[in-house]
Amino acid sequence: MAVAYMDARLADQEPLEGSFQDPMTIGTDIQKWYALQVRTRWESSTALLLSGKGYRTFLPTHKAKKRGHGKVQETNAALFPGYVFCHFDAQNRLPILVTPGVISVVGRGRVPLPVDDAEIAAIETIVASGVTAEPCPYLELGQRVRIESDALQGLEGILVHFKGNHRIVVSVSLLRRSVSLEIDRFCVRPVGAALATVPGPIGAQRLLRGAIA
């Protein structure tokens, strides 16, 4: 399964891989990255509509296999299903909220909370590297490590063991969602003590806190 990077562009422009849409609005010093909850399977359409309004959007995707009509087809799917990242001023979010497909800005109550810039950068690095990645539960237990080789050098996270393979999980804390990728155990070095041992299989719907693996 491959990882694809989708950078939403203006509706009348062809998307370019590996870069962000430049914002057309002013006041970039007070703009931050926010996660938008969107309608199911509206991630791509909503991102395009927002970029058509001049907003900078980020919709990381991966290659997913879908079975239909007796065949297995490969399609692009969102790494964070139901969410689109958007860069804007939260004080002027009405144009965002009235965009078709947008349900809400993720936050606490009615107060939008920005996504950590370092977490956005980590997801961007993973997508640009071309390594195999896929959505996974949000984790908080395990050994914190730093990758010291290849395109992902410098990324830190939690090392987990799943189905006989070592994996690294990169998370967006605000969404309590994570993305996992396979990694060579010998390419990482510990940067902190293990918080605890992850007990048994990890349920697909179990959302834990604090991983970048």
N, C-alpha and C positions, 0 to 999 in steps of 0.2 A: 504494500500500500504506500503510495507516494504522497508527499505533501505539496500542495499547490498554494501559491500566494495570490490572493486576489486583492487588488487595490482598486476600489471603486473610483471611476472617473466620471466626468460629465457625461450625461446621457448620450450626447451626440459624438463622443470620442471613444476610441477603442481602448479598453483597459490595457495597461502596461504592467508587466510582471516585475516585482522587485523594488517598487517605489510607492510613496504615499501621494495622495492627491493634495496639491497645494491649496490652502484655504483661500477663499475669495473675500472673507470677512476681515474686518479690522479688529484691533485689540487682542492680538495673539498672545500678549503677555498675561492675559487673564483666562485664556482658553486652556482646557485640560482634556485629557482622554476620559470619556465616560462610556459605560456599557449600556446599550439600549436593549431592552427586552422587546422582541418583535414576534409577529405571528409565525406559527409553524410553517416552514418552507418559504418564508418571505425574506430570508436573510439577504439574498442577492438582489432582489427587486428593491428592497428598502435601501440598501447601500447605494444603489444606482440613483434612486430618487433623491437621497440626501446629497450625494456628490453633485447632482444636477442643480441643487440649491447653493452649491459652493462650499459645502462642508467637507472636511478631510475625514475619510472613513477608512477602516481597516477590517477586512473580512477574511481571516485566514481559513483556508480550506484544505482538505485532504482527499485522496482517491479512495472511494468506498465501493465495495462490490454489492450490487443489488440484483436479486434474482427475480426474473419476470418472464412470462411466456416460455418457460422451460429453459431459459438461458441466463447466464450470469453476466451482467453488464457492469462496467466500471463508470462511476459517475463522480462528480465533484460534490463533496458534502462539507458543511461547516464544521470546523474543529470545535466550535462552541455553539451547538445547535440552539436556536432561539435567541441568539444575541448578535449584535453588530457593534463594533467599537466606533465611536465618533468623537471628533475633537471640536469642542465648542465652549462658549461662555455659558455657564449654567444659569446666569441671571437673565439670559435671553434665549431660553429654551423653547418658547412657544412654537417657532417654526419647525423645531424638531418633533414636538409632540403631535402636531397636526399632520405629519407626513404619513401617508398610507403604510400600514404595516407596523408602525411603532405603537407599542403598548405602554411603555413607561421608561423612565431613566432609572437605572438601578441605584438604590441608595438606602437610607434609613428613614422610614416613614416617607415624608414628602421632600426630604432633603437629599438631592443627588450627591453621590460620593464618587470622586474621581478614581480611576484605575491608576495604580502605581506605574510611573513611566518606565521603571526598570522591568516590570512584568511585561509591558507592551514590547519593550526592546528584546526581551528574552524570546517571546513568541515569534517576533519578526526574524530573529537570528535562526531559530529552528526552521522556519518556513524557507528562508533563503538558502539554508544548507542543503536542502533536498533529502534529508534523512527521512526514514519512515516514521511517521507519527500518527497517532489516533487519539480520540477522546478517551478519557479514563476517569475513574472516581477521584475526588479531591482528597489527598492524603495529608497526614501530619506526622505520622510515626516513621521511625527509621533513621538511617545514617545520612547526615548532610555531607555532600561531596562537591568537589569542583572538577570539571572536565579539563584535562591538561593536554589535549591533542585534537587534531582535526579541525573542522570548521566551527565546532562548538566550544573551542577553548575559552576558559574563563567563566562559563556558565556554572552556577551553583544550584544544588537541589538535593532531593532526598533519594537515596539509592534504595530500590525495592526489588524483590525477587518475585517473578511471576511466571508460572508455567516453565520453570527451568531456565529462564533467561533473566539477566539483569536489565532493569529499565530505569530511565530517568523521567521524572514527571515535572513539567513546568506548569505552574498554576496562576490563575488570576484570583486573588484573595476575595475581591468584592463579589465575584460571581460564585465562589466556592465550586469552581470547575477546574479541571486539569487536562493536560495533554501529555501522553506518555510516548517515549521512543526507546528503542533498544540501544544499548550502549555496551561497549567492551569494558568489562570490570577493571581491566588493567589500565584503562585510560583515565581513571578518576582517582582522586586523592581525598582523604577525609579532611573536613574543615571544622568539624564539631562532633561531639559525642552523640551516639544514638540516643534518641528520646525514649524509645521502647521498641520491642519486637512486634512486628505486625502479626497478629494472631490469625492463622488460618487463611482461607481464601478471602479475597476482598470482594464484597458484594457490588454488583454493577451500579446500584443506586445509593451506595453508602457514601455520603459526602463528609470527608474529614477535613482537617484544616492544616495548612502550612507546607505543601510540598512543591519542590521544583526538581523532578527527577529525570 
